[in-house]
Amino acid sequence: MIIAKLDNVTHVVASDGSLNRSSPMYCPSCGQRVYLKKGKLKIAHFAHFSKQECESFSEGETAEHLKGKWKLFHSLKKQGYEVALEAYLPELKQRPDILLKTDTESIAIEYQCSMLPIDKMVERTENYLRNGYYPYWILGEKFVMNQNITTLKKTFIQHTTRLGFYFVHFNSGTNELKIFYDFYKVSDSKWRYTNCRIPLEALDLMLNKNFKELISKKTIKKPKESLYRSYLELQNKIRASNNRLRPFIFTLYRHSETIVTMPIELFLSLKNEWLIEQPPYEWKYHFLRWIESQNKRKIITKRNIISYIKNAINSQELQIARLPLVKDEVIVSLFVDYLSLLINTGIVIKISDEKWLFQSKAARYSNESDKVKRLKNLFF
């Protein structure tokens, strides 16, 4: 920690050269005694005498974390923002690295440099949101981007209408911020994305989601693939006895269907399918069957879709990625986008932005040759 207190009123900063080391100093959060540490590897900071766990500083602090939050704090303060370093929020029992207040909101900035359990990250985020704080996570070197976006890294993804999905990285050594965005999942262990370097002085623009002045116009172009190729990949997984596919195969059999009979609409591709943990053809099959269970000419509303999603999650038919910083409506939009594709195949008709008319069921196939012929002629 960089801030300690001498008494109930007076707070001191570790970098204060006039600080008397012999004076009793206390953790502003737990009230335990702390002492001043200065060295070559870490900037001046306070540490607990006792190893008893402090709920605000239980993870320990690396040199990267101490230096990084100090730089982020001073950058915002220099720009005239109302900011507090290590401000303890007693109603939450949490201490964000930086608390920034504007006329419209309070932003809790967390500079995350160490790994932590997903449940803990989700708990912190939801606690901030419940109490009226907007959590803004900035990732350190342990979260440096490579070809894979892990389940933990995925939980830090944020969303804005202008930019889409993104997360932020800060290198406290070079003072360089990076935004990673425009994600495309190539396979289970390979992702593609776009990134843009941003000077630390532009941190305020990023916090205000003013991305127009920050990001490159370059985006990832998803390669054009045939539906037939997607179908072959599924067939190859079945031949390899992929255990992950067994529940889905059982679901098909339960409905008197097979890989051959299943509709080609299940292979229509959408951007951001990674929002759902299951293979795309699996959740689309369940959703398509739900649509087909409606009475013909039945109007399907956006409210109906939201209800379907909730029921499917509760029954574990649908598994959504844990994204505490992303609003539920973003997940709903993925299903709405899929409905737009089904318009082209005549399954539904669009009435308005929130209403669709069920028209006819998707075609099933009695033999593979007919299906393959159709698949080879279609692209997504």
C-alpha positions in Angstrom: 0.0 0.0 0.0 1.1 3.6 -0.7 -1.2 5.3 1.8 -1.2 4.8 5.6 -2.7 6.7 8.5 -1.1 8.2 11.5 -4.4 8.6 13.3 -8.1 8.7 12.5 -7.7 11.9 10.4 -4.1 12.2 9.1 -3.1 10.1 6.1 0.5 9.9 4.8 2.1 8.9 1.5 5.0 6.5 1.5 7.0 8.7 -0.8 6.9 11.6 1.6 10.6 12.2 2.4 9.8 13.9 5.7 8.0 10.9 7.1 9.2 9.8 10.5 9.7 6.0 10.4 9.3 5.7 14.2 5.8 7.1 14.2 3.1 4.5 14.6 1.3 4.0 11.3 -1.8 1.9 10.5 -3.5 0.3 7.6 -6.5 2.5 6.6 -8.5 -0.7 6.0 -7.9 -3.2 8.8 -6.4 -0.8 11.3 -3.3 -3.0 11.9 0.2 -1.6 12.4 2.2 -1.1 9.2 5.8 0.0 8.6 7.5 1.9 5.8 9.6 0.0 3.3 12.0 1.5 0.8 14.3 -0.4 -1.6 15.8 -0.6 -5.0 13.2 -3.0 -6.5 10.0 -1.4 -5.3 8.9 2.2 -4.8 8.3 3.3 -1.2 5.3 1.6 0.3 3.8 0.3 3.6 3.6 -3.3 4.7 1.8 -5.0 7.6 3.8 -6.2 10.6 1.4 -9.0 11.1 0.8 -11.7 8.5 -2.9 -11.7 9.5 -5.0 -11.4 6.4 -6.1 -7.9 5.5 -9.2 -8.0 3.2 -8.0 -5.0 1.2 -4.4 -6.1 0.7 -4.7 -9.9 0.9 -3.0 -10.5 -2.5 0.3 -8.8 -1.6 1.7 -6.2 -4.0 4.4 -6.5 -6.6 6.7 -3.8 -7.7 4.8 -3.6 -11.0 1.5 -3.0 -9.1 2.9 -0.4 -6.8 4.6 1.6 -9.6 1.7 1.2 -12.0 -1.1 2.4 -9.8 1.0 5.3 -8.7 1.6 6.3 -12.3 -2.0 5.9 -13.3 -3.1 8.0 -10.3 -0.7 10.8 -11.0 -1.6 10.9 -14.7 -5.3 11.4 -13.9 -4.5 13.9 -11.1 -2.3 15.9 -13.4 -5.2 16.2 -15.8 -7.3 17.7 -13.1 -9.6 14.8 -12.2 -10.9 14.2 -8.7 -9.0 11.0 -7.8 -8.1 9.2 -4.6 -5.4 6.5 -4.2 -6.4 3.4 -2.3 -9.7 4.8 -1.1 -11.3 2.3 1.2 -15.0 1.8 0.6 -16.4 0.5 4.0 -19.8 -0.4 2.6 -18.2 -2.7 0.1 -15.2 -3.7 2.2 -13.1 -3.1 -0.9 -10.3 -0.8 -1.8 -9.9 0.1 -5.5 -6.4 1.1 -6.5 -7.8 4.4 -7.7 -11.2 6.0 -7.2 -12.2 8.6 -9.8 -15.3 10.8 -9.4 -16.9 12.7 -12.2 -20.2 14.7 -12.4 -22.0 11.5 -13.5 -20.3 8.5 -12.0 -17.7 7.0 -9.7 -15.2 4.8 -11.4 -13.2 2.2 -9.4 -10.0 1.5 -11.2 -8.3 -1.8 -10.5 -4.8 -2.4 -11.9 -4.6 -6.2 -11.8 -1.1 -7.6 -12.0 -1.5 -11.0 -10.3 -3.6 -14.0 -11.1 -6.8 -14.3 -9.0 -9.7 -16.8 -8.8 -12.4 -16.1 -11.3 -15.0 -16.1 -8.5 -13.1 -13.4 -6.7 -12.9 -11.2 -9.7 -16.6 -11.6 -10.4 -17.5 -11.0 -6.8 -15.5 -7.7 -6.7 -17.0 -6.5 -10.0 -20.6 -7.3 -9.0 -20.1 -5.7 -5.6 -18.9 -2.5 -7.3 -21.9 -2.5 -9.7 -24.5 -3.2 -6.9 -23.2 -0.2 -5.0 -23.1 2.3 -7.8 -19.5 2.2 -8.8 -18.3 1.4 -12.4 -15.4 -1.0 -12.2 -12.6 -0.5 -14.7 -10.0 -3.2 -14.8 -6.6 -2.6 -16.3 -4.3 -5.6 -16.8 -0.6 -6.0 -16.1 2.2 -8.1 -17.5 0.9 -11.5 -16.3 -2.0 -10.9 -18.6 0.0 -10.0 -21.7 -1.8 -11.1 -24.8 -0.8 -14.1 -26.8 -2.8 -16.3 -29.2 -5.1 -17.6 -26.5 -7.6 -15.8 -24.3 -8.0 -17.8 -21.2 -11.2 -18.1 -19.2 -9.8 -15.8 -16.5 -8.6 -13.2 -19.1 -12.1 -13.3 -20.7 -13.8 -12.1 -17.5 -12.0 -8.8 -17.8 -13.5 -8.0 -21.2 -15.6 -4.9 -21.3 -18.1 -3.7 -24.0 -19.1 -0.5 -25.5 -21.4 0.1 -28.5 -18.8 2.1 -30.4 -15.9 -0.3 -30.0 -17.5 -3.6 -29.2 -15.6 -6.0 -26.9 -12.2 -4.9 -25.5 -9.8 -5.0 -22.6 -7.0 -2.7 -21.5 -3.3 -3.5 -20.7 -0.8 -1.2 -19.0 3.0 -1.6 -19.0 4.2 0.3 -15.9 7.8 0.2 -17.2 7.1 1.9 -20.6 4.0 3.9 -19.5 2.2 2.4 -22.5 -1.5 1.6 -22.5 -2.9 -0.9 -25.1 -6.5 -1.6 -26.0 -7.2 -5.1 -27.4 -10.4 -5.4 -29.3 -12.2 -7.0 -32.3 -11.8 -10.5 -31.0 -12.2 -13.5 -33.3 -11.9 -17.0 -32.0 -10.2 -19.2 -34.5 -10.2 -22.4 -32.4 -10.3 -23.4 -28.7 -6.7 -22.2 -28.2 -6.2 -19.6 -30.9 -7.7 -16.1 -31.1 -7.1 -13.2 -33.4 -7.5 -9.5 -32.4 -6.6 -6.0 -33.1 -4.6 -3.8 -30.6 -3.8 -0.1 -30.4 -1.1 1.6 -28.4 -2.2 4.6 -26.4 -0.1 7.2 -24.4 -0.7 7.3 -20.7 -1.8 10.9 -21.1 -4.9 9.6 -23.0 -6.1 7.5 -20.1 -9.0 9.9 -19.5 -10.3 9.5 -23.0 -10.3 5.7 -22.6 -12.1 5.9 -19.2 -14.7 8.1 -20.9 -15.0 5.5 -23.7 -14.0 8.2 -26.3 -12.5 5.6 -28.5 -13.0 7.5 -31.8 -9.9 9.5 -31.1 -7.8 6.6 -29.9 -8.2 3.4 -31.9 -7.0 2.4 -35.3 -9.6 1.8 -38.0 -8.0 -1.5 -38.8 -10.1 -4.5 -37.9 -9.8 -8.3 -38.2 -11.4 -9.7 -41.2 -13.0 -13.1 -40.5 -11.9 -15.5 -43.2 -14.7 -16.6 -45.6 -15.3 -20.3 -44.9 -17.8 -22.7 -46.5 -20.5 -24.3 -44.5 -19.3 -27.6 -45.9 -15.9 -27.1 -44.2 -17.6 -26.5 -40.9 -19.7 -29.6 -41.4 -16.6 -31.7 -42.2 -14.9 -30.5 -39.0 -17.9 -31.7 -37.0 -17.8 -35.1 -38.8 -14.1 -35.5 -38.0 -14.7 -34.8 -34.3 -17.4 -37.5 -34.2 -15.1 -40.0 -35.9 -12.4 -39.1 -33.4 -14.9 -40.0 -30.6 -14.7 -36.5 -29.2 -16.1 -36.8 -25.6 -17.3 -33.2 -25.6 -19.8 -34.1 -28.4 -21.5 -37.0 -26.7 -24.2 -35.0 -24.9 -25.1 -33.2 -28.2 -25.2 -36.5 -30.1 -27.5 -37.9 -27.4 -29.7 -34.8 -27.8 -30.0 -35.4 -31.5 -30.9 -39.0 -31.0 -33.5 -38.1 -28.4 -35.2 -35.9 -31.0 -34.9 -38.6 -33.7 -32.2 -36.7 -35.5 -28.6 -37.3 -36.6 -25.7 -35.3 -37.8 -26.9 -35.9 -41.4 -30.5 -34.7 -40.8 -29.6 -31.6 -38.7 -30.3 -28.3 -40.5 -27.6 -26.5 -42.4 -28.7 -23.3 -40.5 -26.7 -24.6 -37.5 -23.5 -23.8 -39.5 -24.4 -20.2 -40.2 -21.6 -18.1 -38.6 -22.0 -15.1 -36.3 -19.5 -12.6 -34.9 -18.8 -13.1 -31.2 -20.0 -16.7 -30.9 -17.4 -17.1 -28.2 -19.9 -15.4 -25.8 -21.4 -18.9 -25.5 -19.2 -21.7 -24.1 -20.8 -24.4 -26.2 -20.0 -25.2 -29.8 -22.0 -22.8 -32.0 -24.0 -25.6 -33.7 -25.1 -26.9 -30.3 -26.7 -23.7 -28.9 -28.2 -22.9 -32.3 -29.8 -26.3 -32.4 -31.6 -25.8 -29.1 -32.6 -22.2 -30.1 -33.9 -23.4 -33.5 -35.9 -26.2 -32.0 -37.5 -23.6 -29.6 -38.4 -21.4 -32.6 -39.8 -24.4 -34.4 -41.9 -25.4 -31.3 -43.9 -22.2 -31.7 -47.3 -22.3 -33.5 -46.9 -21.4 -37.2 -47.3 -17.7 -37.9 -46.7 -17.1 -34.2 -45.0 -13.7 -33.4 -41.8 -14.1 -31.4 -40.8 -11.0 -29.4 -37.5 -9.9 -27.9 -39.1 -10.5 -24.5 -39.8 -14.1 -25.5 -36.1 -14.5 -26.5 -35.0 -13.1 -23.1 -37.3 -15.6 -21.3 -35.9 -18.5 -23.5 -32.3 -17.5 -22.6 -33.0 -17.4 -18.9 -34.8 -20.8 -18.9 -32.0 -22.3 -21.0 -29.4 -21.1 -18.6 -31.3 -22.4 -15.6 -31.8 -25.8 -17.2 -28.0 -25.8 -18.2 -29.0 -26.1 -21.8 -27.1 -22.9 -22.4 -23.7 -21.9 -20.9 -22.8 -18.3 -21.2 -19.2 -17.1 -20.7 -18.7 -15.4 -17.4 -18.4 -11.7 -18.4 -19.4 -9.6 -15.3 -18.5 -6.3 -17.2 -20.9 -7.1 -20.1 -24.6 -6.4 -19.9 -27.1 -9.1 -20.5 -28.6 -7.2 -23.5 -25.3 -7.9 -25.4 -25.9 -11.6 -25.1 -29.5 -11.2 -26.2 -28.2 -9.3 -29.3 -26.3 -12.5 -30.4 -29.6 -14.4 -30.6 -31.3 -11.5 -32.4 -28.4 -11.6 -34.9 -29.0 -15.3 -35.5 -32.7 -14.6 -36.2 -31.5 -12.2 -38.9 -29.7 -15.0 -40.6 -32.8 -17.2 -40.3 -34.8 -14.5 -42.2 -32.6 -15.3 -45.3 -33.5 -19.0 -45.2 -37.3 -18.3 -44.8 -37.6 -19.6 -41.2 -38.7 -16.3 -39.8 -40.0 -12.9 -41.1 -39.0 -9.7 -39.5 -41.9 -7.5 -38.4 -40.0 -4.9 -36.4 -36.7 -4.6 -34.5 -38.2 -6.6 -31.6 -40.7 -8.8 -33.4 -40.4 -11.8 -35.8 -43.0 -14.1 -37.3 -42.3 -17.8 -37.3 -42.9 -19.0 -40.9 -41.6 -22.6 -41.5 -39.3 -25.2 -40.0 -35.7 -25.6 -41.2 -35.2 -28.3 -43.8 -33.9 -31.7 -42.6 -32.0 -34.1 -44.9 -32.6 -37.8 -45.4 -29.2 -38.5 -47.0 -25.7 -36.9 -46.9 -25.3 -36.4 -50.6 -28.2 -33.9 -50.8 -26.9 -32.1 -47.7 -23.3 -31.9 -49.0 -24.5 -30.6 -52.3 -26.4 -27.8 -50.6 -23.6 -27.0 -48.1 -20.9 -26.7 -50.9 -23.0 -24.0 -52.6 -23.3 -21.8 -49.4 -20.9 -19.5 -47.7 -21.2 -17.4 -44.5 
